[in-house]
Amino acid sequence: MRTLVRKMGNSRGIIIPKPLLTQIGLEHEAELVVENDAIVIRKPERKVRDGWEAASKSIAVTGDDILVWPEFGNEEDAKLEW
C-alpha cells in the first residue's frame, strides 16, 4: 500500500487505515523503531506488572485480601526486645 507523507504542524505524518491497525491490535499507543532503513510500527509490549493495581483494588473491595498463610512467629520471638 502506498500513502502520502503529509505536513502535520511542524512534523510530517501518514494516515494508517483502521483495518491495518486492527489487524495488529494497535489501539492507543505504538512503538516506532528504525530497522534496516525502514520504519517499523509495533504494538508496545505489556509492562510486567500491567493491571496489578486494578486487580489489587478489586481484591480489596471484595474483601478477598486476607492472608493466605496466617501470621506466625517463632517460639523465641516473645523474648525479643525491639
C-alpha positions as CSV (number, residue, x, y, z in Angstrom):
1,M,0.0,0.0,0.0
2,R,1.3,3.5,-0.8
3,T,0.3,6.6,1.1
4,L,1.3,10.2,1.1
5,V,3.6,11.8,3.7
6,R,1.6,14.9,4.8
7,K,2.6,18.0,6.7
8,M,1.2,18.0,10.3
9,G,2.1,21.2,12.1
10,N,5.9,21.2,12.2
11,S,6.1,17.5,11.6
12,R,5.3,15.0,8.8
13,G,2.9,12.1,9.2
14,I,1.0,9.4,7.4
15,I,-2.5,8.2,8.0
16,I,-2.7,4.5,8.7
17,P,-6.0,2.8,7.7
18,K,-8.0,1.4,10.6
19,P,-8.1,-2.2,9.2
20,L,-4.3,-2.3,9.3
21,L,-4.2,-1.1,12.9
22,T,-6.9,-3.6,13.9
23,Q,-5.0,-6.4,12.2
24,I,-2.1,-6.0,14.6
25,G,-4.1,-4.9,17.6
26,L,-3.0,-1.2,17.8
27,E,-5.4,1.0,19.7
28,H,-3.9,3.9,21.6
29,E,-0.1,3.6,21.6
30,A,2.5,2.3,19.2
31,E,6.2,1.6,19.3
32,L,8.3,3.1,16.4
33,V,11.8,1.9,15.6
34,V,14.0,2.1,12.5
35,E,15.3,-1.3,11.3
36,N,17.3,-1.7,8.0
37,D,16.2,1.7,6.6
38,A,12.6,1.0,7.4
39,I,10.2,2.5,10.0
40,V,8.6,-0.4,11.9
41,I,5.4,0.2,13.9
42,R,4.7,-2.3,16.6
43,K,2.2,-2.9,19.3
44,P,4.0,-2.0,22.6
45,E,4.9,-4.9,24.8
46,R,2.9,-5.1,28.0
47,K,4.6,-3.9,31.1
48,V,5.5,-6.7,33.6
49,R,3.1,-5.5,36.2
50,D,0.4,-4.0,33.9
51,G,-3.0,-4.4,35.5
52,W,-1.8,-5.3,39.0
53,E,-3.0,-2.0,40.6
54,A,-6.6,-2.5,39.3
55,A,-6.5,-6.2,40.3
56,S,-5.4,-5.5,43.8
57,K,-8.0,-2.8,44.3
58,S,-10.7,-5.2,43.1
59,I,-9.5,-7.9,45.5
60,A,-9.6,-5.4,48.4
61,V,-13.1,-4.2,47.5
62,T,-14.4,-7.8,47.5
63,G,-12.7,-8.5,50.9
64,D,-10.7,-11.3,49.4
65,D,-7.4,-9.8,50.6
66,I,-6.9,-11.9,53.8
67,L,-3.6,-13.6,54.3
68,V,-3.2,-16.9,52.7
69,W,-0.7,-18.0,55.4
70,P,-1.8,-16.8,58.8
71,E,0.8,-14.8,60.6
72,F,3.1,-16.9,62.8
73,G,6.3,-16.5,64.6
74,N,8.9,-18.5,66.3
75,E,8.7,-19.6,69.9
76,E,11.5,-17.3,71.0
77,D,10.0,-14.2,69.4
78,A,8.2,-13.1,72.5
79,K,11.5,-12.7,74.3
80,L,12.9,-10.2,71.7
81,E,13.1,-6.5,72.6
82,W,12.6,-4.1,69.7
